[in-house]
Amino acid sequence: MAKILLIEDDTHVGEVVVDILETANHTVEWTKNGTEALDRLNLYEYDLGIFDWNVPGMTGIEVCRRYRANGGVIPILLLTGNSAIGERVDGLDAGADDYLTKPFSLKELIARVRALLRRPPHATADLLEFSGLVIDVRACKVTRDGAGISLLPKELALLEFLVRHPNRVFSVQDLLNRIWSSESDSSEDAVRQCITRLRKKIDFDSQPSLIVTVKGLGYKVEIPD
């Protein structure tokens, strides 16, 4: 699961893209304005950007160019209504990682999103395993020692994030920023409650929790190298 910034001024296209990405358990923030999008990129952390070429305020390609000039590294997928080679080359030269020409297949969109999220620095695998816990990312299924575990979307997103970043400590605010929408009215207490629910579902009573509390700092998942 990823936190994705979408720039798309076509309401119908935006609603469809948000719906298909959220169905795949991604968190999507959608803006119709390029200038606002660049502000968001400077304020918040994302895992992927999907930028329409022609949007108000600042074009998607200009957002991409300025973001890269400021050192931004997340993968960027450009959406364009022009299939001309020259425009696609311009987009790639501006720092985009891939492009998709409108109209596009939603299956192809999801496939390209998966492919981009596999690239460094967000290298991913579809199957995550440790301590008997198995997370099947594509199927959105979790088991431990073969027994199925039913998780809510935010619980699954939080667990996947911690497992993908093993041995790193994240504060409650870090987790709130990465897993919840930047404009969410959720509080740090929502993160703590999510951790509590996760532990009840994935831990064994006789064993230490898979999610380790680092006093005064936050939480981590410990996976031996």
LUMVO-131023 format. One record per residue (C-alpha): x, y, z. Coordinates in pm, whole numbers, plus 32768, in hexadecimal, padded with zeros to 4 digits. Example, Ala and Ser with C-alpha at 12.3 -4.5 7.8 and 13.67 -1.06 7.14 Angstrom:
# residues 2
84CE7E3E830C;85577F9682CA;
This chain:
# residues 225
800080008000;808081597FA4;802E82C57FE0;7FF2835B7E87;7FCB84C37E14;7EE684E97CE5;7ED386277C14;7DA586167B2D;7CB1872D7AD6;7BB5864F7A24;7ABC85F67B36;7A4684B37A92;7BA684337A4F;7C1684977BAB;7AF483E37C54;7B3382A57B8C;7CAB82A87BD2;7C7882EA7D45;7B7881D27D59;7C5480CD7CB0;7D87812E7D7F;7CC7812B7EC7;7C357FD97E68;7DA07F667E56;7DC57FEA7FBD;7E96811B7F65;7E63826A8012;7E2083707F06;7E2D84EB7F25;7D9185957DF8;7DC186FC7D8B;7D5587A67C48;7E6088B47C57;7FD3888F7C0B;804289A97CF0;7F8C890D7E16;802587BD7DBE;818688497DCF;813788E27F22;80C2878D7F9C;81FD86E67F1C;82CC87E17FE2;820287A98120;81A886398127;823F84E880D4;81B784107FBA;821A82C87F1A;81A683177DB8;812784377CE6;802E84217BC5;802B856C7B0A;7F4785D079ED;800486A478F0;7F0C87C278C2;7E8488417A0E;7E3F89A07A94;7F408A657B5A;807289A87AE1;808B888F79E4;80D487317A58;8221873179A1;828888767A4C;822987E57B9F;830186BA7B4B;842587947ADA;841F88707C10;83F1874B7CFB;8521869C7C67;85EA87E17C76;85A087EE7DEB;8627868C7E17;84DC85CF7E10;8509845B7DCE;83B583B27DCD;834A83027C8A;826E83D97BA9;817583627AA4;8108846B79A8;7FAE845F790C;7F96850277B6;7E8F852676A8;7F9C8546759D;803C840B7517;814B84CC745B;82A88447749C;833385A574D3;824785EE75F5;829484A17699;840984E37679;83D9863B7716;83288599783B;843A849B7874;854485A97855;848C8672795F;84BA85517A52;838584797A21;83BE83027A44;82A482937961;818083197899;802382A6783F;7F5B832D771B;7DE9837C7746;7D0082CD7727;7DA581B477E9;7D4280647876;7D16805D79EF;7DC37F0A79F3;7EEF7FA57947;7EED80C77A3D;7EF87FD97B66;80087F097ABF;80E0803D7A85;80A880B27BEB;811A7F5E7C6A;824B7F687B88;82AE80C67BF9;8288806C7D68;83787F4C7D35;848F80397CD6;858A80C57DD2;857681767EC0;842480CE7EF4;848B7F717E89;83717E827ED8;830F7D1A7ECF;81B17C8F7EAE;81EC7B927FC6;827E7BFD8115;82DA7AF68219;83727AF08375;83367A3984BE;82257964841F;816D7A9A83A8;81207AAA8233;80977BE18188;80177BA78028;80147D0D7FAD;7F5C7CD77E66;7E507BFD7F01;7E3B7CD7803B;7E4F7BA18115;7F0F7B638255;7F557A198303;802979AB8429;80947841843E;7F9277F98331;7E69789183E9;7DB379AC8338;7DA77B0283E0;7C9B7C018388;7D257D638386;7C837EB18342;7D1F7F7A8222;7DDE80678309;7E597F4383DC;7ED87E9382A6;7F7B7FD08221;80288014836D;80A57EAF838F;81277EA7822A;81DA7FF38258;828F7F7F8392;82F17E3282F6;83767EE081BE;84527FBA829C;84DB7EBB8395;85AA7F2284C2;855780928491;84A6814F85A6;837F8228853E;82DB83218624;8162832F8641;816884718576;823E83C98469;813E82B38447;801C83A88445;80C084698329;811683368259;7FDD825F8280;7EC3835982AC;7E60846A81B8;7F1685B281F1;7DC4865D821B;7D3A854F82FF;7CA585C38447;7D2D848884ED;7E0A84BF861B;7F40841286A2;7E52834F877F;7DC382AD8643;7F1F822385FA;7F4581988759;7DED80F68747;7E4A805D85F7;7F8A7FCD868E;7EC27F3D87B0;7DC87E9686C7;7EDF7E0C85ED;7F907D718714;7E517CC68786;7E277C2F862B;7F8A7BCB85CA;80377B7B8715;803B7A3987DE;7FF07A5B8952;8126799B89B8;82197A5E88DD;829A7BC588C6;81E07CAA87D8;82547CB58670;82307E308687;83377EAE877A;83047FE8884C;843D80BD886D;83F5818B89A2;83E082FD895E;842482D187EA;831B81FC873F;82F180A786A0;83AF7FB785C3;83AD7E54853D;84EE7D978580;855D7CAD846C;86BB7C138480;879F7C638359;
